[in-house]
Amino acid sequence: MAKKKKSVELSERNITCKVNEIEYKLIRLYPSAMNVDVKELGENAKKGQQNIPFAHLPKEIKKLVKG
């Protein structure tokens, strides 16, 4: 049976990115599911956290997260 990987905390690193004209702050990476918890930034931001696929992040941000 596969070993479940622990989540990687990213909130201390203050990584932000834009996806589809919306700015997000990365909170946590789940390597087993390759998903990222994000928080929307800006005036019209939704409250709470959202979960988006890691593949939707820009290439520069992926390098920061994996590095």
C-alpha positions as CSV (number, residue, x, y, z in Angstrom):
1,M,0.0,0.0,0.0
2,A,1.3,3.4,-0.9
3,K,2.5,5.7,1.9
4,K,0.5,8.9,2.2
5,K,2.7,12.1,1.9
6,K,2.2,14.9,4.4
7,S,1.1,18.3,3.4
8,V,3.7,21.0,2.8
9,E,3.0,24.4,4.6
10,L,3.6,27.3,2.2
11,S,2.0,30.2,4.1
12,E,5.3,31.3,5.7
13,R,6.9,31.7,2.3
14,N,4.3,34.4,1.2
15,I,4.0,33.0,-2.4
16,T,1.4,34.8,-4.5
17,C,0.4,34.2,-8.1
18,K,-2.3,35.2,-10.7
19,V,-4.5,32.5,-12.2
20,N,-7.3,33.6,-14.6
21,E,-6.9,37.3,-13.5
22,I,-7.4,36.4,-9.9
23,E,-4.6,36.8,-7.4
24,Y,-4.0,34.0,-4.9
25,K,-1.8,33.4,-1.9
26,L,-0.6,29.8,-1.6
27,I,-1.3,28.2,1.8
28,R,-0.6,24.5,1.6
29,L,0.4,21.8,-0.9
30,Y,-0.9,18.3,-0.8
31,P,1.6,16.2,-2.7
32,S,-0.4,13.0,-2.7
33,A,-3.3,14.7,-4.6
34,M,-1.2,17.4,-6.2
35,N,-3.7,20.1,-5.0
36,V,-2.9,23.5,-3.4
37,D,-5.0,25.3,-0.8
38,V,-5.1,29.0,-1.8
39,K,-6.6,32.2,-0.4
40,E,-8.0,34.8,-2.8
41,L,-6.6,38.3,-2.5
42,G,-8.1,41.6,-3.5
43,E,-11.3,43.7,-3.0
44,N,-13.8,41.1,-4.4
45,A,-12.1,38.1,-2.8
46,K,-14.1,35.2,-1.6
47,K,-13.8,34.4,2.1
48,G,-12.1,31.2,3.2
49,Q,-9.7,28.9,1.4
50,Q,-10.1,27.3,-2.0
51,N,-8.5,24.2,-3.4
52,I,-7.0,24.3,-7.0
53,P,-4.9,21.8,-8.9
54,F,-1.2,22.2,-8.8
55,A,-1.1,22.0,-12.6
56,H,-3.0,25.3,-12.9
57,L,-0.2,27.3,-11.3
58,P,2.2,29.2,-13.5
59,K,5.6,27.5,-14.2
60,E,7.6,30.1,-12.1
61,I,5.5,29.4,-9.1
62,K,5.8,25.6,-9.5
63,K,9.6,26.0,-9.4
64,L,9.4,28.0,-6.2
65,V,7.1,25.4,-4.5
66,K,9.1,22.4,-5.5
67,G,12.5,24.0,-4.9
